[in-house]
Amino acid sequence: MEHIVTVQDAVTAFADWIEPTDAELDAIEQESPLILAEVDLLDAQIKAMDHPENEIDARRIRRARNRVLAARRDLANRTVGANAPGGAA
């Protein structure tokens, strides 16, 4: 008789290796404003798909897109500032 091993046993056998490191969690935390802005943009785009295009949906998508761009800018500026040796002039 063959023994059947469940997928759960195989996954949990290496659970210590799967957990994110503190550095990965910090990176996710830094990127969370961008992630949330992208989710808002996706929500606005999904809402616009349910009915014919109108000005309110276009405005909602434009504002969400602007929030994504602002979050990307802030993340890029934060990342560049953190990597600059000796401080900015």
PyMOL Python script that loads the backbone (N, CA, C, O; Angstrom):
from pymol import cmd

cmd.read_pdbstr("""\
ATOM      1  N   MET A   1       0.840  -1.172   0.000  1.00  0.00           N
ATOM      2  CA  MET A   1       0.000   0.000   0.000  1.00  0.00           C
ATOM      3  C   MET A   1       0.890   1.242   0.000  1.00  0.00           C
ATOM      4  O   MET A   1       1.853   1.330   0.762  1.00  0.00           O
ATOM      5  N   GLU A   2       0.552   2.203  -0.870  1.00  0.00           N
ATOM      6  CA  GLU A   2       1.330   3.427  -0.949  1.00  0.00           C
ATOM      7  C   GLU A   2       0.758   4.476  -0.001  1.00  0.00           C
ATOM      8  O   GLU A   2      -0.455   4.607   0.159  1.00  0.00           O
ATOM      9  N   HIS A   3       1.664   5.209   0.615  1.00  0.00           N
ATOM     10  CA  HIS A   3       1.225   6.281   1.486  1.00  0.00           C
ATOM     11  C   HIS A   3       1.071   7.552   0.668  1.00  0.00           C
ATOM     12  O   HIS A   3       1.922   7.876  -0.160  1.00  0.00           O
ATOM     13  N   ILE A   4      -0.008   8.263   0.901  1.00  0.00           N
ATOM     14  CA  ILE A   4      -0.269   9.511   0.188  1.00  0.00           C
ATOM     15  C   ILE A   4       0.054  10.671   1.120  1.00  0.00           C
ATOM     16  O   ILE A   4      -0.477  10.760   2.227  1.00  0.00           O
ATOM     17  N   VAL A   5       0.917  11.542   0.667  1.00  0.00           N
ATOM     18  CA  VAL A   5       1.292  12.719   1.446  1.00  0.00           C
ATOM     19  C   VAL A   5       0.519  13.903   0.881  1.00  0.00           C
ATOM     20  O   VAL A   5       0.516  14.140  -0.327  1.00  0.00           O
ATOM     21  N   THR A   6      -0.124  14.628   1.755  1.00  0.00           N
ATOM     22  CA  THR A   6      -0.894  15.774   1.286  1.00  0.00           C
ATOM     23  C   THR A   6       0.037  16.926   0.944  1.00  0.00           C
ATOM     24  O   THR A   6       1.178  16.977   1.403  1.00  0.00           O
ATOM     25  N   VAL A   7      -0.454  17.829   0.151  1.00  0.00           N
ATOM     26  CA  VAL A   7       0.321  19.007  -0.228  1.00  0.00           C
ATOM     27  C   VAL A   7       0.600  19.857   1.011  1.00  0.00           C
ATOM     28  O   VAL A   7       1.657  20.479   1.113  1.00  0.00           O
ATOM     29  N   GLN A   8      -0.318  19.885   1.925  1.00  0.00           N
ATOM     30  CA  GLN A   8      -0.141  20.687   3.140  1.00  0.00           C
ATOM     31  C   GLN A   8       1.079  20.224   3.920  1.00  0.00           C
ATOM     32  O   GLN A   8       1.822  21.049   4.452  1.00  0.00           O
ATOM     33  N   ASP A   9       1.296  18.918   3.993  1.00  0.00           N
ATOM     34  CA  ASP A   9       2.473  18.408   4.696  1.00  0.00           C
ATOM     35  C   ASP A   9       3.753  18.859   4.008  1.00  0.00           C
ATOM     36  O   ASP A   9       4.727  19.217   4.671  1.00  0.00           O
ATOM     37  N   ALA A  10       3.752  18.841   2.690  1.00  0.00           N
ATOM     38  CA  ALA A  10       4.945  19.250   1.953  1.00  0.00           C
ATOM     39  C   ALA A  10       5.211  20.741   2.123  1.00  0.00           C
ATOM     40  O   ALA A  10       6.368  21.153   2.197  1.00  0.00           O
ATOM     41  N   VAL A  11       4.179  21.541   2.185  1.00  0.00           N
ATOM     42  CA  VAL A  11       4.348  22.991   2.328  1.00  0.00           C
ATOM     43  C   VAL A  11       4.778  23.343   3.739  1.00  0.00           C
ATOM     44  O   VAL A  11       5.700  24.139   3.921  1.00  0.00           O
ATOM     45  N   THR A  12       4.138  22.774   4.731  1.00  0.00           N
ATOM     46  CA  THR A  12       4.461  23.120   6.104  1.00  0.00           C
ATOM     47  C   THR A  12       5.783  22.523   6.566  1.00  0.00           C
ATOM     48  O   THR A  12       6.330  22.934   7.588  1.00  0.00           O
ATOM     49  N   ALA A  13       6.289  21.566   5.824  1.00  0.00           N
ATOM     50  CA  ALA A  13       7.574  20.992   6.196  1.00  0.00           C
ATOM     51  C   ALA A  13       8.691  22.029   6.071  1.00  0.00           C
ATOM     52  O   ALA A  13       9.694  21.946   6.779  1.00  0.00           O
ATOM     53  N   PHE A  14       8.522  23.011   5.168  1.00  0.00           N
ATOM     54  CA  PHE A  14       9.518  24.049   4.956  1.00  0.00           C
ATOM     55  C   PHE A  14       8.995  25.423   5.353  1.00  0.00           C
ATOM     56  O   PHE A  14       9.409  26.430   4.778  1.00  0.00           O
ATOM     57  N   ALA A  15       8.106  25.476   6.311  1.00  0.00           N
ATOM     58  CA  ALA A  15       7.459  26.737   6.692  1.00  0.00           C
ATOM     59  C   ALA A  15       8.459  27.770   7.178  1.00  0.00           C
ATOM     60  O   ALA A  15       8.249  28.963   6.955  1.00  0.00           O
ATOM     61  N   ASP A  16       9.542  27.361   7.834  1.00  0.00           N
ATOM     62  CA  ASP A  16      10.526  28.321   8.322  1.00  0.00           C
ATOM     63  C   ASP A  16      11.217  29.036   7.171  1.00  0.00           C
ATOM     64  O   ASP A  16      11.630  30.186   7.319  1.00  0.00           O
ATOM     65  N   TRP A  17      11.349  28.377   6.037  1.00  0.00           N
ATOM     66  CA  TRP A  17      12.028  28.974   4.894  1.00  0.00           C
ATOM     67  C   TRP A  17      11.099  29.883   4.100  1.00  0.00           C
ATOM     68  O   TRP A  17      11.570  30.728   3.339  1.00  0.00           O
ATOM     69  N   ILE A  18       9.795  29.727   4.264  1.00  0.00           N
ATOM     70  CA  ILE A  18       8.827  30.473   3.476  1.00  0.00           C
ATOM     71  C   ILE A  18       8.520  31.840   4.087  1.00  0.00           C
ATOM     72  O   ILE A  18       8.136  32.756   3.360  1.00  0.00           O
ATOM     73  N   GLU A  19       8.672  31.994   5.346  1.00  0.00           N
ATOM     74  CA  GLU A  19       8.329  33.252   6.011  1.00  0.00           C
ATOM     75  C   GLU A  19       9.157  34.408   5.463  1.00  0.00           C
ATOM     76  O   GLU A  19      10.354  34.253   5.224  1.00  0.00           O
ATOM     77  N   PRO A  20       8.525  35.575   5.259  1.00  0.00           N
ATOM     78  CA  PRO A  20       9.294  36.727   4.776  1.00  0.00           C
ATOM     79  C   PRO A  20      10.254  37.241   5.844  1.00  0.00           C
ATOM     80  O   PRO A  20       9.980  37.164   7.042  1.00  0.00           O
ATOM     81  N   THR A  21      11.370  37.760   5.383  1.00  0.00           N
ATOM     82  CA  THR A  21      12.357  38.309   6.311  1.00  0.00           C
ATOM     83  C   THR A  21      11.908  39.692   6.753  1.00  0.00           C
ATOM     84  O   THR A  21      10.974  40.263   6.190  1.00  0.00           O
ATOM     85  N   ASP A  22      12.580  40.224   7.762  1.00  0.00           N
ATOM     86  CA  ASP A  22      12.259  41.570   8.230  1.00  0.00           C
ATOM     87  C   ASP A  22      12.506  42.601   7.135  1.00  0.00           C
ATOM     88  O   ASP A  22      11.751  43.567   7.025  1.00  0.00           O
ATOM     89  N   ALA A  23      13.534  42.421   6.333  1.00  0.00           N
ATOM     90  CA  ALA A  23      13.824  43.349   5.238  1.00  0.00           C
ATOM     91  C   ALA A  23      12.710  43.316   4.196  1.00  0.00           C
ATOM     92  O   ALA A  23      12.321  44.358   3.669  1.00  0.00           O
ATOM     93  N   GLU A  24      12.196  42.127   3.897  1.00  0.00           N
ATOM     94  CA  GLU A  24      11.099  42.022   2.934  1.00  0.00           C
ATOM     95  C   GLU A  24       9.833  42.669   3.469  1.00  0.00           C
ATOM     96  O   GLU A  24       9.114  43.335   2.725  1.00  0.00           O
ATOM     97  N   LEU A  25       9.556  42.481   4.740  1.00  0.00           N
ATOM     98  CA  LEU A  25       8.387  43.108   5.351  1.00  0.00           C
ATOM     99  C   LEU A  25       8.520  44.629   5.362  1.00  0.00           C
ATOM    100  O   LEU A  25       7.534  45.335   5.149  1.00  0.00           O
ATOM    101  N   ASP A  26       9.721  45.139   5.607  1.00  0.00           N
ATOM    102  CA  ASP A  26       9.950  46.581   5.570  1.00  0.00           C
ATOM    103  C   ASP A  26       9.747  47.126   4.156  1.00  0.00           C
ATOM    104  O   ASP A  26       9.177  48.203   3.977  1.00  0.00           O
ATOM    105  N   ALA A  27      10.209  46.387   3.166  1.00  0.00           N
ATOM    106  CA  ALA A  27      10.027  46.814   1.772  1.00  0.00           C
ATOM    107  C   ALA A  27       8.548  46.856   1.405  1.00  0.00           C
ATOM    108  O   ALA A  27       8.102  47.780   0.725  1.00  0.00           O
ATOM    109  N   ILE A  28       7.796  45.869   1.847  1.00  0.00           N
ATOM    110  CA  ILE A  28       6.351  45.845   1.592  1.00  0.00           C
ATOM    111  C   ILE A  28       5.679  47.023   2.280  1.00  0.00           C
ATOM    112  O   ILE A  28       4.794  47.660   1.709  1.00  0.00           O
ATOM    113  N   GLU A  29       6.098  47.311   3.503  1.00  0.00           N
ATOM    114  CA  GLU A  29       5.520  48.435   4.244  1.00  0.00           C
ATOM    115  C   GLU A  29       5.823  49.758   3.540  1.00  0.00           C
ATOM    116  O   GLU A  29       4.965  50.639   3.492  1.00  0.00           O
ATOM    117  N   GLN A  30       7.018  49.908   3.000  1.00  0.00           N
ATOM    118  CA  GLN A  30       7.367  51.126   2.273  1.00  0.00           C
ATOM    119  C   GLN A  30       6.553  51.255   0.997  1.00  0.00           C
ATOM    120  O   GLN A  30       6.187  52.365   0.610  1.00  0.00           O
ATOM    121  N   GLU A  31       6.267  50.151   0.342  1.00  0.00           N
ATOM    122  CA  GLU A  31       5.536  50.167  -0.913  1.00  0.00           C
ATOM    123  C   GLU A  31       4.028  50.157  -0.726  1.00  0.00           C
ATOM    124  O   GLU A  31       3.301  50.270  -1.713  1.00  0.00           O
ATOM    125  N   SER A  32       3.525  50.026   0.498  1.00  0.00           N
ATOM    126  CA  SER A  32       2.087  49.899   0.713  1.00  0.00           C
ATOM    127  C   SER A  32       1.286  51.100   0.210  1.00  0.00           C
ATOM    128  O   SER A  32       0.190  50.886  -0.307  1.00  0.00           O
ATOM    129  N   PRO A  33       1.758  52.368   0.324  1.00  0.00           N
ATOM    130  CA  PRO A  33       0.957  53.450  -0.264  1.00  0.00           C
ATOM    131  C   PRO A  33       0.792  53.297  -1.778  1.00  0.00           C
ATOM    132  O   PRO A  33      -0.278  53.584  -2.315  1.00  0.00           O
ATOM    133  N   LEU A  34       1.829  52.854  -2.459  1.00  0.00           N
ATOM    134  CA  LEU A  34       1.737  52.629  -3.896  1.00  0.00           C
ATOM    135  C   LEU A  34       0.791  51.470  -4.204  1.00  0.00           C
ATOM    136  O   LEU A  34      -0.012  51.549  -5.134  1.00  0.00           O
ATOM    137  N   ILE A  35       0.884  50.413  -3.436  1.00  0.00           N
ATOM    138  CA  ILE A  35       0.017  49.254  -3.645  1.00  0.00           C
ATOM    139  C   ILE A  35      -1.442  49.648  -3.451  1.00  0.00           C
ATOM    140  O   ILE A  35      -2.298  49.266  -4.249  1.00  0.00           O
ATOM    141  N   LEU A  36      -1.733  50.406  -2.400  1.00  0.00           N
ATOM    142  CA  LEU A  36      -3.108  50.840  -2.145  1.00  0.00           C
ATOM    143  C   LEU A  36      -3.610  51.776  -3.241  1.00  0.00           C
ATOM    144  O   LEU A  36      -4.774  51.696  -3.634  1.00  0.00           O
ATOM    145  N   ALA A  37      -2.753  52.656  -3.736  1.00  0.00           N
ATOM    146  CA  ALA A  37      -3.143  53.555  -4.823  1.00  0.00           C
ATOM    147  C   ALA A  37      -3.435  52.766  -6.096  1.00  0.00           C
ATOM    148  O   ALA A  37      -4.373  53.090  -6.825  1.00  0.00           O
ATOM    149  N   GLU A  38      -2.640  51.736  -6.366  1.00  0.00           N
ATOM    150  CA  GLU A  38      -2.888  50.906  -7.543  1.00  0.00           C
ATOM    151  C   GLU A  38      -4.187  50.111  -7.405  1.00  0.00           C
ATOM    152  O   GLU A  38      -4.889  49.894  -8.393  1.00  0.00           O
ATOM    153  N   VAL A  39      -4.507  49.679  -6.188  1.00  0.00           N
ATOM    154  CA  VAL A  39      -5.769  48.976  -5.955  1.00  0.00           C
ATOM    155  C   VAL A  39      -6.941  49.932  -6.184  1.00  0.00           C
ATOM    156  O   VAL A  39      -7.951  49.540  -6.768  1.00  0.00           O
ATOM    157  N   ASP A  40      -6.813  51.188  -5.726  1.00  0.00           N
ATOM    158  CA  ASP A  40      -7.867  52.182  -5.955  1.00  0.00           C
ATOM    159  C   ASP A  40      -8.056  52.439  -7.448  1.00  0.00           C
ATOM    160  O   ASP A  40      -9.189  52.570  -7.912  1.00  0.00           O
ATOM    161  N   LEU A  41      -6.965  52.513  -8.202  1.00  0.00           N
ATOM    162  CA  LEU A  41      -7.057  52.700  -9.647  1.00  0.00           C
ATOM    163  C   LEU A  41      -7.765  51.518 -10.295  1.00  0.00           C
ATOM    164  O   LEU A  41      -8.624  51.698 -11.158  1.00  0.00           O
ATOM    165  N   LEU A  42      -7.409  50.333  -9.884  1.00  0.00           N
ATOM    166  CA  LEU A  42      -8.053  49.139 -10.427  1.00  0.00           C
ATOM    167  C   LEU A  42      -9.541  49.125 -10.095  1.00  0.00           C
ATOM    168  O   LEU A  42     -10.359  48.773 -10.944  1.00  0.00           O
ATOM    169  N   ASP A  43      -9.900  49.504  -8.872  1.00  0.00           N
ATOM    170  CA  ASP A  43     -11.314  49.582  -8.490  1.00  0.00           C
ATOM    171  C   ASP A  43     -12.063  50.583  -9.360  1.00  0.00           C
ATOM    172  O   ASP A  43     -13.177  50.308  -9.806  1.00  0.00           O
ATOM    173  N   ALA A  44     -11.452  51.750  -9.607  1.00  0.00           N
ATOM    174  CA  ALA A  44     -12.092  52.765 -10.443  1.00  0.00           C
ATOM    175  C   ALA A  44     -12.282  52.246 -11.867  1.00  0.00           C
ATOM    176  O   ALA A  44     -13.319  52.492 -12.484  1.00  0.00           O
ATOM    177  N   GLN A  45     -11.291  51.532 -12.389  1.00  0.00           N
ATOM    178  CA  GLN A  45     -11.405  50.990 -13.731  1.00  0.00           C
ATOM    179  C   GLN A  45     -12.475  49.912 -13.810  1.00  0.00           C
ATOM    180  O   GLN A  45     -13.194  49.822 -14.805  1.00  0.00           O
ATOM    181  N   ILE A  46     -12.586  49.100 -12.776  1.00  0.00           N
ATOM    182  CA  ILE A  46     -13.613  48.054 -12.754  1.00  0.00           C
ATOM    183  C   ILE A  46     -14.995  48.670 -12.683  1.00  0.00           C
ATOM    184  O   ILE A  46     -15.909  48.218 -13.373  1.00  0.00           O
ATOM    185  N   LYS A  47     -15.164  49.704 -11.852  1.00  0.00           N
ATOM    186  CA  LYS A  47     -16.465  50.376 -11.759  1.00  0.00           C
ATOM    187  C   LYS A  47     -16.868  50.983 -13.095  1.00  0.00           C
ATOM    188  O   LYS A  47     -18.048  50.977 -13.447  1.00  0.00           O
ATOM    189  N   ALA A  48     -15.905  51.503 -13.840  1.00  0.00           N
ATOM    190  CA  ALA A  48     -16.194  52.130 -15.121  1.00  0.00           C
ATOM    191  C   ALA A  48     -16.595  51.106 -16.179  1.00  0.00           C
ATOM    192  O   ALA A  48     -17.234  51.466 -17.167  1.00  0.00           O
ATOM    193  N   MET A  49     -16.241  49.865 -15.997  1.00  0.00           N
ATOM    194  CA  MET A  49     -16.565  48.832 -16.985  1.00  0.00           C
ATOM    195  C   MET A  49     -18.024  48.401 -16.915  1.00  0.00           C
ATOM    196  O   MET A  49     -18.537  47.814 -17.868  1.00  0.00           O
ATOM    197  N   ASP A  50     -18.699  48.680 -15.805  1.00  0.00           N
ATOM    198  CA  ASP A  50     -20.066  48.195 -15.614  1.00  0.00           C
ATOM    199  C   ASP A  50     -21.109  48.945 -16.432  1.00  0.00           C
ATOM    200  O   ASP A  50     -22.213  48.437 -16.627  1.00  0.00           O
ATOM    201  N   HIS A  51     -20.786  50.130 -16.911  1.00  0.00           N
ATOM    202  CA  HIS A  51     -21.766  50.940 -17.627  1.00  0.00           C
ATOM    203  C   HIS A  51     -21.058  51.821 -18.656  1.00  0.00           C
ATOM    204  O   HIS A  51     -19.829  51.900 -18.667  1.00  0.00           O
ATOM    205  N   PRO A  52     -21.827  52.480 -19.518  1.00  0.00           N
ATOM    206  CA  PRO A  52     -21.184  53.338 -20.521  1.00  0.00           C
ATOM    207  C   PRO A  52     -20.327  54.428 -19.870  1.00  0.00           C
ATOM    208  O   PRO A  52     -20.590  54.876 -18.754  1.00  0.00           O
ATOM    209  N   GLU A  53     -19.303  54.831 -20.606  1.00  0.00           N
ATOM    210  CA  GLU A  53     -18.357  55.819 -20.090  1.00  0.00           C
ATOM    211  C   GLU A  53     -19.063  57.149 -19.804  1.00  0.00           C
ATOM    212  O   GLU A  53     -19.881  57.615 -20.597  1.00  0.00           O
ATOM    213  N   ASN A  54     -18.733  57.742 -18.667  1.00  0.00           N
ATOM    214  CA  ASN A  54     -19.270  59.057 -18.328  1.00  0.00           C
ATOM    215  C   ASN A  54     -18.176  59.903 -17.676  1.00  0.00           C
ATOM    216  O   ASN A  54     -17.091  59.406 -17.373  1.00  0.00           O
ATOM    217  N   GLU A  55     -18.472  61.174 -17.468  1.00  0.00           N
ATOM    218  CA  GLU A  55     -17.471  62.108 -16.953  1.00  0.00           C
ATOM    219  C   GLU A  55     -17.046  61.772 -15.521  1.00  0.00           C
ATOM    220  O   GLU A  55     -15.880  61.953 -15.171  1.00  0.00           O
ATOM    221  N   ILE A  56     -17.952  61.296 -14.707  1.00  0.00           N
ATOM    222  CA  ILE A  56     -17.618  60.982 -13.308  1.00  0.00           C
ATOM    223  C   ILE A  56     -16.611  59.843 -13.249  1.00  0.00           C
ATOM    224  O   ILE A  56     -15.646  59.903 -12.487  1.00  0.00           O
ATOM    225  N   ASP A  57     -16.832  58.811 -14.048  1.00  0.00           N
ATOM    226  CA  ASP A  57     -15.880  57.695 -14.081  1.00  0.00           C
ATOM    227  C   ASP A  57     -14.522  58.139 -14.610  1.00  0.00           C
ATOM    228  O   ASP A  57     -13.481  57.739 -14.087  1.00  0.00           O
ATOM    229  N   ALA A  58     -14.539  58.969 -15.649  1.00  0.00           N
ATOM    230  CA  ALA A  58     -13.278  59.464 -16.204  1.00  0.00           C
ATOM    231  C   ALA A  58     -12.523  60.275 -15.154  1.00  0.00           C
ATOM    232  O   ALA A  58     -11.303  60.156 -15.040  1.00  0.00           O
ATOM    233  N   ARG A  59     -13.230  61.089 -14.395  1.00  0.00           N
ATOM    234  CA  ARG A  59     -12.603  61.876 -13.333  1.00  0.00           C
ATOM    235  C   ARG A  59     -12.054  60.985 -12.230  1.00  0.00           C
ATOM    236  O   ARG A  59     -10.957  61.217 -11.722  1.00  0.00           O
ATOM    237  N   ARG A  60     -12.828  59.955 -11.860  1.00  0.00           N
ATOM    238  CA  ARG A  60     -12.407  59.023 -10.809  1.00  0.00           C
ATOM    239  C   ARG A  60     -11.128  58.298 -11.224  1.00  0.00           C
ATOM    240  O   ARG A  60     -10.209  58.143 -10.420  1.00  0.00           O
ATOM    241  N   ILE A  61     -11.072  57.852 -12.483  1.00  0.00           N
ATOM    242  CA  ILE A  61      -9.885  57.155 -12.982  1.00  0.00           C
ATOM    243  C   ILE A  61      -8.700  58.105 -13.056  1.00  0.00           C
ATOM    244  O   ILE A  61      -7.586  57.734 -12.687  1.00  0.00           O
ATOM    245  N   ARG A  62      -8.928  59.325 -13.527  1.00  0.00           N
ATOM    246  CA  ARG A  62      -7.840  60.301 -13.625  1.00  0.00           C
ATOM    247  C   ARG A  62      -7.258  60.616 -12.253  1.00  0.00           C
ATOM    248  O   ARG A  62      -6.039  60.689 -12.097  1.00  0.00           O
ATOM    249  N   ARG A  63      -8.123  60.804 -11.257  1.00  0.00           N
ATOM    250  CA  ARG A  63      -7.641  61.077  -9.891  1.00  0.00           C
ATOM    251  C   ARG A  63      -6.887  59.885  -9.319  1.00  0.00           C
ATOM    252  O   ARG A  63      -5.855  60.052  -8.669  1.00  0.00           O
ATOM    253  N   ALA A  64      -7.396  58.694  -9.559  1.00  0.00           N
ATOM    254  CA  ALA A  64      -6.709  57.495  -9.066  1.00  0.00           C
ATOM    255  C   ALA A  64      -5.360  57.331  -9.748  1.00  0.00           C
ATOM    256  O   ALA A  64      -4.382  56.945  -9.107  1.00  0.00           O
ATOM    257  N   ARG A  65      -5.298  57.623 -11.052  1.00  0.00           N
ATOM    258  CA  ARG A  65      -4.030  57.545 -11.780  1.00  0.00           C
ATOM    259  C   ARG A  65      -3.033  58.562 -11.230  1.00  0.00           C
ATOM    260  O   ARG A  65      -1.843  58.270 -11.111  1.00  0.00           O
ATOM    261  N   ASN A  66      -3.524  59.758 -10.894  1.00  0.00           N
ATOM    262  CA  ASN A  66      -2.651  60.782 -10.312  1.00  0.00           C
ATOM    263  C   ASN A  66      -2.127  60.355  -8.943  1.00  0.00           C
ATOM    264  O   ASN A  66      -0.979  60.638  -8.603  1.00  0.00           O
ATOM    265  N   ARG A  67      -2.965  59.675  -8.154  1.00  0.00           N
ATOM    266  CA  ARG A  67      -2.509  59.177  -6.848  1.00  0.00           C
ATOM    267  C   ARG A  67      -1.435  58.104  -7.028  1.00  0.00           C
ATOM    268  O   ARG A  67      -0.483  58.045  -6.250  1.00  0.00           O
ATOM    269  N   VAL A  68      -1.581  57.259  -8.041  1.00  0.00           N
ATOM    270  CA  VAL A  68      -0.560  56.240  -8.324  1.00  0.00           C
ATOM    271  C   VAL A  68       0.750  56.916  -8.699  1.00  0.00           C
ATOM    272  O   VAL A  68       1.813  56.542  -8.203  1.00  0.00           O
ATOM    273  N   LEU A  69       0.671  57.907  -9.572  1.00  0.00           N
ATOM    274  CA  LEU A  69       1.895  58.608  -9.974  1.00  0.00           C
ATOM    275  C   LEU A  69       2.554  59.309  -8.795  1.00  0.00           C
ATOM    276  O   LEU A  69       3.778  59.292  -8.667  1.00  0.00           O
ATOM    277  N   ALA A  70       1.753  59.924  -7.936  1.00  0.00           N
ATOM    278  CA  ALA A  70       2.308  60.598  -6.760  1.00  0.00           C
ATOM    279  C   ALA A  70       2.942  59.590  -5.801  1.00  0.00           C
ATOM    280  O   ALA A  70       3.996  59.860  -5.224  1.00  0.00           O
ATOM    281  N   ALA A  71       2.305  58.435  -5.630  1.00  0.00           N
ATOM    282  CA  ALA A  71       2.864  57.406  -4.751  1.00  0.00           C
ATOM    283  C   ALA A  71       4.166  56.853  -5.322  1.00  0.00           C
ATOM    284  O   ALA A  71       5.106  56.581  -4.574  1.00  0.00           O
ATOM    285  N   ARG A  72       4.227  56.683  -6.657  1.00  0.00           N
ATOM    286  CA  ARG A  72       5.467  56.222  -7.285  1.00  0.00           C
ATOM    287  C   ARG A  72       6.571  57.254  -7.108  1.00  0.00           C
ATOM    288  O   ARG A  72       7.715  56.903  -6.816  1.00  0.00           O
ATOM    289  N   ARG A  73       6.226  58.532  -7.285  1.00  0.00           N
ATOM    290  CA  ARG A  73       7.211  59.596  -7.105  1.00  0.00           C
ATOM    291  C   ARG A  73       7.738  59.608  -5.673  1.00  0.00           C
ATOM    292  O   ARG A  73       8.946  59.683  -5.448  1.00  0.00           O
ATOM    293  N   ASP A  74       6.828  59.534  -4.712  1.00  0.00           N
ATOM    294  CA  ASP A  74       7.240  59.544  -3.306  1.00  0.00           C
ATOM    295  C   ASP A  74       8.116  58.343  -2.969  1.00  0.00           C
ATOM    296  O   ASP A  74       9.106  58.472  -2.250  1.00  0.00           O
ATOM    297  N   LEU A  75       7.750  57.180  -3.489  1.00  0.00           N
ATOM    298  CA  LEU A  75       8.552  55.983  -3.235  1.00  0.00           C
ATOM    299  C   LEU A  75       9.928  56.107  -3.868  1.00  0.00           C
ATOM    300  O   LEU A  75      10.930  55.741  -3.252  1.00  0.00           O
ATOM    301  N   ALA A  76       9.988  56.618  -5.086  1.00  0.00           N
ATOM    302  CA  ALA A  76      11.282  56.790  -5.754  1.00  0.00           C
ATOM    303  C   ALA A  76      12.145  57.802  -5.012  1.00  0.00           C
ATOM    304  O   ALA A  76      13.345  57.587  -4.844  1.00  0.00           O
ATOM    305  N   ASN A  77      11.550  58.893  -4.571  1.00  0.00           N
ATOM    306  CA  ASN A  77      12.314  59.896  -3.827  1.00  0.00           C
ATOM    307  C   ASN A  77      12.794  59.352  -2.488  1.00  0.00           C
ATOM    308  O   ASN A  77      13.910  59.650  -2.063  1.00  0.00           O
ATOM    309  N   ARG A  78      11.970  58.562  -1.825  1.00  0.00           N
ATOM    310  CA  ARG A  78      12.342  57.975  -0.544  1.00  0.00           C
ATOM    311  C   ARG A  78      13.465  56.962  -0.732  1.00  0.00           C
ATOM    312  O   ARG A  78      14.378  56.883   0.090  1.00  0.00           O
ATOM    313  N   THR A  79      13.400  56.190  -1.811  1.00  0.00           N
ATOM    314  CA  THR A  79      14.413  55.174  -2.085  1.00  0.00           C
ATOM    315  C   THR A  79      15.739  55.814  -2.457  1.00  0.00           C
ATOM    316  O   THR A  79      16.791  55.364  -2.002  1.00  0.00           O
ATOM    317  N   VAL A  80      15.707  56.866  -3.284  1.00  0.00           N
ATOM    318  CA  VAL A  80      16.935  57.540  -3.684  1.00  0.00           C
ATOM    319  C   VAL A  80      17.572  58.209  -2.484  1.00  0.00           C
ATOM    320  O   VAL A  80      18.791  58.150  -2.323  1.00  0.00           O
ATOM    321  N   GLY A  81      16.772  58.845  -1.636  1.00  0.00           N
ATOM    322  CA  GLY A  81      17.296  59.511  -0.451  1.00  0.00           C
ATOM    323  C   GLY A  81      17.916  58.533   0.538  1.00  0.00           C
ATOM    324  O   GLY A  81      18.887  58.863   1.218  1.00  0.00           O
ATOM    325  N   ALA A  82      17.361  57.344   0.616  1.00  0.00           N
ATOM    326  CA  ALA A  82      17.889  56.353   1.556  1.00  0.00           C
ATOM    327  C   ALA A  82      19.212  55.787   1.073  1.00  0.00           C
ATOM    328  O   ALA A  82      20.038  55.364   1.882  1.00  0.00           O
ATOM    329  N   ASN A  83      19.426  55.773  -0.248  1.00  0.00           N
ATOM    330  CA  ASN A  83      20.639  55.171  -0.794  1.00  0.00           C
ATOM    331  C   ASN A  83      21.767  56.186  -0.997  1.00  0.00           C
ATOM    332  O   ASN A  83      22.893  55.792  -1.301  1.00  0.00           O
ATOM    333  N   ALA A  84      21.489  57.476  -0.838  1.00  0.00           N
ATOM    334  CA  ALA A  84      22.510  58.497  -1.069  1.00  0.00           C
ATOM    335  C   ALA A  84      23.471  58.541   0.103  1.00  0.00           C
ATOM    336  O   ALA A  84      23.056  58.799   1.233  1.00  0.00           O
ATOM    337  N   PRO A  85      24.752  58.294  -0.149  1.00  0.00           N
ATOM    338  CA  PRO A  85      25.727  58.340   0.946  1.00  0.00           C
ATOM    339  C   PRO A  85      26.063  59.781   1.319  1.00  0.00           C
ATOM    340  O   PRO A  85      26.198  60.640   0.448  1.00  0.00           O
ATOM    341  N   GLY A  86      26.192  60.032   2.588  1.00  0.00           N
ATOM    342  CA  GLY A  86      26.645  61.347   3.057  1.00  0.00           C
ATOM    343  C   GLY A  86      25.577  62.413   3.084  1.00  0.00           C
ATOM    344  O   GLY A  86      25.878  63.556   3.430  1.00  0.00           O
ATOM    345  N   GLY A  87      24.365  62.102   2.743  1.00  0.00           N
ATOM    346  CA  GLY A  87      23.307  63.102   2.779  1.00  0.00           C
ATOM    347  C   GLY A  87      23.221  63.903   1.501  1.00  0.00           C
ATOM    348  O   GLY A  87      24.165  63.940   0.712  1.00  0.00           O
ATOM    349  N   ALA A  88      22.095  64.538   1.303  1.00  0.00           N
ATOM    350  CA  ALA A  88      21.879  65.319   0.087  1.00  0.00           C
ATOM    351  C   ALA A  88      22.399  66.734   0.276  1.00  0.00           C
ATOM    352  O   ALA A  88      22.388  67.266   1.386  1.00  0.00           O
ATOM    353  N   ALA A  89      22.846  67.329  -0.799  1.00  0.00           N
ATOM    354  CA  ALA A  89      23.382  68.693  -0.727  1.00  0.00           C
ATOM    355  C   ALA A  89      22.284  69.703  -0.943  1.00  0.00           C
ATOM    356  O   ALA A  89      22.539  70.907  -0.919  1.00  0.00           O
TER     357      ALA A  89
END
""", "prot")
cmd.dss("prot")
cmd.show_as("cartoon", "prot")
cmd.util.cbc("prot")
cmd.orient("prot")
